[in-house]
Amino acid sequence: MVMAEIEKNISINQRALAKKLNISFGKINYCIKAFIEVGFIKLDNFHNSQNKLQYAYLITPKGFMAKTFLVKKFLKIK
């Protein structure tokens, strides 16, 4: 869910993401940190941005492959 929403809107902030998915801000923050740690998501333009609240989350090729794998696994079950 989190990666799908990020893929739809790469500039969404964590608060908006939490509200949209009806998940606490802390859980969203935990998920995003975990995705960054494993390499599924990376931050873009953070160091160059004047406004540190507005930067992009980009799904990496590794993240896209993981998302695809999960979709295939789900479809096999169904």
N, C-alpha and C positions, 0 to 999 in steps of 0.2 A: 504494500500500500504506500509506504513512504517513498520508495524509489519511483513508483508509478507517478505519484504527484509531483515529485521533483522533475521527472522527465517531461511532464506536461508544462511546468513553469519553473525554469531553472533559477529565476530570481526571487522565488517565494521565500519569505523569512520563516524562522522556526515558529514564531507565534501564530502566523497565519496558517501554517501547515498543521499545527496542533489543533487550531480551531476547526479547520476544514475536515480533519480526520477524527475529531472529537476524542483526542488523546491529550494527556497532560503535556505541558511544555517540557517538563523534566524527562518524560519518556521519549519525546521527539529528539531532545538534545542527546540523550543516551544513544538512541538509534543512529543518529547522524555521526556522532563520534565513532561508534563501532564500524559504520560503513566506511568512514575515512581511514580508520586503522587497518581494515582488511583490504583497502584499495578499491572498493566499489564506487566511491564518490570522491571527488576532489574539489577543493575550493578554487575558484578562478577570480583573478583581479583583486584579491584581498589586500596585498601589499600596496598596490597602486591606487586603491580606492581612497578618496577623501572621506567618504562616509562608510565607516566600518560595518554599519548595519545593512548595507546593500552590496552584496556580492553574490556571485552565482555558484550554485552547486552543480557540478557536472558529473554525469554518470560515466565512469570509465569503461573501456572495453571489457575489463574483467567483471565489472558490475552488470553490464548488459548481458554478458554470457551467463552469469549467475541468475539473473532475472528470467532469461529465456529457459534455462534449465528448470527452474521452479514452475514455470508455466507448462512446459512439456510434461513434467512429473504430475502436475495437477490434472492435465487432460488425460493422461494415461489412467489415472484413478477413476475419472468420470467415465 
